[in-house]
Amino acid sequence: METLPGVVLGHRHIPVAAVGCYVPGGKYPMIASAHMSVLTAKVAGVGRIVATAPPFQGEPHPAIVAAMHFAGADEILALGGVQAVAAMAIGTASVAPVDMLVGPGNMFVAEAKRQLFGRVGIDLFAGPTETLVIADDSADAEMCAIDLLGQAEHGPTSPAILLTDSAALARATLLEVERQLAILPTAPIARVSWAEHGEVIVCDTREELLAKADELAFEHVQVLTRDPDWFLAHMTNYGALFLGPRTNVSFGDKVIGTNHTLPTKRNARYTGGLWVGKFLKTCTFQRVTSDAASASIGEYCSRLCHMENFAGHGEQANLRVRRYGGRPELPWYEPAAPTSD
């Protein structure tokens, strides 16, 4: 756009050239993660996509490989853990380095990405999966409990919190969690997570629920209230919202179409999750198309550089004032005086 006569400014959205996509698969083969990272990068226009997952029971997991292939991966590796992200970031004899690393992983993968940030870009800093259920007395304990435990099974350090303004629902959910833990196949993991990191928080009002939810800034937020759209309109800190009883976090994690690579550890205060835009660099350009515009901008720039004691910067501006503003007498290292207007 032309911001002043003869001054044109703009920006371009340029895809990252090469991306490495980590797909967890050691304990649980995370097939959906291939779609979340590889396909999203492909849509963004990334030129080279390397996808990697650890071997599953000693071999590449066929479903993960198929998901990577159909999503558009250019290179597929059977490699996991810290060594996988390091190989993609630094490069090896057989793997050319990438410019950006994306995808979830365990605590070691997350720490490796943190240490490699700067050498390469990353999607976000991520910790253990988090889930928050916001519920009022229109919700039922069975659904609250399964929506908590369904994410607690990720690992023994995954927080799961019920936030409610109904003391009766809070008590009923605590009992229902125990009932479900007695029959859930992944209870050995979920029980540890619930015991160490589970909470039930009772608030007095809807506004207090909102304030607490924004303070927690959780990755996943399931809203089981009479008016879930109120939370959609007012919440500001979350990775992803799941509104009403007909949807749930599992839908978002696996199949519904949104991305499951989301901020944790209160990082939702300043970032959202992985999406096409994460793979795009917004790069600016500028062009001055007339002598008068160059001289006019140059006068302002010259004076500011003088105030900041940047003589070389100022001379860049002064040269344009001399050359395009008809002021060849202007000496070096002195700010251009303002024009008559």
N, C-alpha and C positions, 0 to 999 in steps of 0.2 A: 504494500500500500504506500501511497505518496503522502507522507506525514507533513511535509512542507513543500512548496513549489521547488521541484528539482531534487528532492531527497526521497529516495525509495528504500523502504525497509521491508524485510520479509523473513520467513523461516521455511525450512524444509524438514519433513519427517523422513529420516534415513534409517533403514533397517540395519541392525548390527550385522556385521559380515559373517561371523561364525559363532555358534552357540553350542555349549555342551549341556545336555539334558540328563540329569541323574534320576533314575527310576528305582526306588527301593524295591528289594525283592528277596532279602535274606530270610526273614522270618515269615512275612506275608508278601506274596507276589502282588505288587501294586500295579496291576494292569492299567487301571484308569490314569495313573500318573503319566503314562506315555501320551495320552490324548491331551492332558493338561499342559504339558510343556512342549512336546514336539509339534503337535498340531497348531498350537497357539503361535509358536515361532514361525511355522510355515505360512500361516495366514498373514503374519507381519511382513513377510518377504525376506526372511533371513536366508542368506545364500548357501550356507553350509551348516548342517545340523548333525551333531554327533550325539547319539543316544547310548547310554550305558546302564546296565543293571547287573547286580551280582549273580553268580550262578545260583540256581535253586536245586538243591539236592545234587550238586556236582555238575549240573549242565545248564546251558541257557534255557530259561523258561519259555516254552514255545508260544504261549499266549502273549507274553510280554514282547517277544521278538515280532510277532505278527502285529501287535498294536503299534509298535515303533515303526514298522514298515508301512502300514496303511496310513499312519499319521504323516509320513513323509521324511523319515530320517534318511540322511545320506550315508551315514556310517553307524554301524551297530556293534557295540562291544559287550562282551561278557566279562564285566569287571565291576567290582563294588568297593564300597568303603572309601577311606581317605585316599587310597592309591588311585581310585577312579577319578576323583575330582582333581587330584594333583596331576595326573597324566593329561587330562584335558586342558588344564590351565597352563601347565608348564611345557607340555609336549614330551614325546618320547621318540625313539627311533621309528616307531610305526604309527604314532598318533600326532598329527599336527596340532599345535595349540589353538585354542578358541579365544574369543574375546569376552565371553560372558558365560557364567554358570547359573543354571536354574534347576529347580526341583527340590522336593523334600528329602529328608534322610534322618538318620539317627543322630545322636549328640556329637558323634565323631565327625560325621559328614558336615554337620552344621558348623562345627568349630573349624574344620578345614576350609570351608567357604569363607568364614569370617577372616581367617588369616590370609587367604588369597585375595580378598577384596582390595582393590587398588591395582594389583597386577592384572586382574580381570574384573569385570563387573559381575554383580550377583543380583538375583531377583529381590531377596530380602533376607534379613536375619530371622531364623525360625527356630523355635524350641519345641518341646513336647506339645502334642495336640491339646487344645482347650475347648471345653464346651460349657455354655451357660444356658440354662433353661429359665426363661421368664414366664411365670404362670400366675393366673388369678384363680378364683374359685370356680371358674367355668371349665378348668382343666381337670383331668383325672390323674390319679396317682400312678396307674399302670403306665400311661404314656410318658409322664415325667420321668419315671424310673428307667424305662428302657431308653429314653433319649439321653439320659445321663450315662448309663452303663454301656450303651452302644459306642460311645467314644472313649470311655475309660479303659476299654479293652485294648486300645492302641499300645499302652505301656504303663508301667508302674509309676510313672511320674506325670501322668496326664490329668490335669485338674478337671473336675466336673462339679458345677455349682448350680443349685436350685435357688432362684431369686423369686420370692413370692410375697404377696400381701395377705395370704391366707394361712393362718396358723394351723387350721385343720388339714389343709393340703400338705403342708410341711410335714406334719406328723404322719399322715397316711403315706407319703412318699418314702419316708425313712423305713417304714415297715415293708413297703413294696420292694424297695431296693434289696432288703435282706431276703425276701421271698425269691426274687429273681436270681440273686447270686447263688442260691441253692441249686438252680437248674441250668444256669448259663454255662455253655461249654468253655467259654474263655474266662470264667470266674476267677481262676487262680491269678490272672493278671488284673482283671477289673477290681477284684476285692482289695488288692494292695493299693491300687490307685485311689479307690474310694476311701479307704482307711487313712491314707497319708495326705490326700489332696482334695477329698470331697468336702463339700460344705452345703449347708442349707441356711439361707439368710432370709429373715422375715422383715419386711418393711411395712410402714403404716399406710403409705399412699402410692398412687401410680407415679407421681413425680419423684418420690424417693426411689422407687424401682429404677426409673430412668437415670437418676443421678448416680446410683450405685453401678448400674450397667456401664455407663460411660466411664466411670472411674476404673472399673475392671478392664475394659477395652479388650474383651476376649475375641479369640479367633472365630469361633462359631457361636451364634446366638439364636436359639430356638425360642420363638415367641408364641406362647399358648395362652392368649388372653382374648377377651371379647372383641377388642379392637386392636388387632396387631398393626394396622396401618398407622395408628398413633405413634407407635415406636418407630416405624419406618420414617415418619415425618420428623421425629424429634431426636432420635439417636444419632450420634456423630462418631463414636469410637467403636468400631467392630470390624472384623474381617469379612464376615458374610452373615446376613440375616435370613432366617428360615421362618416364614410368616404363616401362622395357623397350623392346625393339627394335620392337614393333608400333606404337608411337606415335612422334611426332616433333614438332618445333617448328612445322613447316609446318601440321600438323593444327590446332594451337592458334591459329596466326595466321589461319587461313582458315575452318575449317568445323566443328571438333569441338564447339564450344559454350561453351568458356571464353573469357575476354576477352584480347585481345592488347595492350591498353594497360596496360603494366607498368612497374615502377620500374627505372631504370638508374643507373649511377654510384654504386653501393652504397647507393642509397636504400631497397633492400629490407631494410636493417637496421631501418627504422622504419615502412614502409608496404607494403601489398600493391597489387595493380593495381586497375583500374577495375571496379566491380561495382555492383549496384543500390544498396547502402548508401551509396556515395559521393554519391548524389543526395539523400540524406535528411539533414535536420537533426534531431538529437536534442535536443529542447527540454524543459526541466523545468518543473513547476508544483508549487505547494504550497498547502495550505489548512489552517487551524486551525479546528476545529469546536466548541470549547467554551471557556468563559471560563477554566476551570481550566488548560487546556492553554496558552492564550495567556499567562496570568500566569506559569506555570511556565517556559515557554520565554523569556519576557521577562526573568525574573530572571537566568537564565544569560547571556543576550545583553547585558544591562545591565552586568554585571560585566566581561565580556570587553571591551566597548567602553571601559569606564573604564580598563582596563589598556592599551588601544591608543591612548588619548587622542582617541577619536572621540566628542565630546560630542553632536553631532547624531544620530549613529547610536544612542547610548545613550538619548537622549530618545525616539526612536521606540519603544524597548523599554520605557522607564519609563512612557510614556503608557499602554501596554497593561497594565502592572502596576497602575497607579492605577485604570484604568477597569474592568478585568476581574478584578483580584485583591483588590478591596475595600481598597485602600490609598491613598485620596485625599490623604493627608498627605505622600506621597513627594515631595520637592522635585526641581526640575530639576537636571540635571547631577551627580547623585549616584547611584552604583550602587545598585540594589535589593539589600538585604541578603538573605542566604539565608533560606529558610523554616525552620521548626523541625525539619523532617526532613532 
